[in-house]
Amino acid sequence: MPITRRDLLAGGAAIGAGLAMGGSAFANTAANAYFAGYAQDNGFRYRLTNFKRIDPVWHRQMVKYFSPEPPGSVVVDTRNHFLYVVFENNTALRYGVGVGREGFQWFGRARIDRKALWPRWVPPPEMLQRQPDLPRMVEGGAENNPLGPRALYLYRDGQDLGYRLHGTLEPWSIGRNVSSGCVRMFPEDVIDLYQRCPQGTRVLVLEHLGADPG
């Protein structure tokens, strides 16, 4: 039986509930169902996503897509939780993503001016104020690094916006409003996106495309 979007959300909620109740064994079992072994990449390893547990709507796929943005551009539809790489002939490669939760959403134009393999994670001061127990820095490749195997850094007019397109340790969070403004992707997908987007790639983050996500 295929996993539906409702099943995916329920799975994420169940994991969260297990953690809230202190049920670490339950939470670990539920979380582990979303993984399918490990892969090696540039000297580090990451957990492969068990896509059998993921609603097919969030799988990477070619789709018909009508956009005024030029081929090679990235468009993020935050309402419907999709990221598109625009191709010619009204097509695009679509990825499922997790986006900013209420109060952390943002929209507008940006550009990928920096890319990193196995980036280290440094939580911004605002995040440390909200969560003072967070580590001040996590090395790239560490198992608890929330950026995963790749990060693409968003800039505007030469200024780092503080937002990234990056991997995730929580595949059940794709398709949800979960982050502090960054765009989360499956590790396999952010590796793929990294290869497709050179520095200078245009990015448009939309509040809503005004069309059914199909």
Secondary structure, DSSP 8 states (H G I E B T S, - for coil): ----HHHHHHHHHHHHHHHHTT-HHHHHHHHHTTEEEEEEETTEEEEEE-GGGS-GGGS-EEEE---SS-TT-EEEETTTTEEEEE-STTEEEEEE-BEE-TT----EEEEEEEEEES--B---HHHHHH-TTS-S-B-TT-TT-TTTTEEEEEEETTEEEEEEEE--S-GGGTTSEEESS-EE--HHHHHHHHHH--TT-EEEEES--SS---
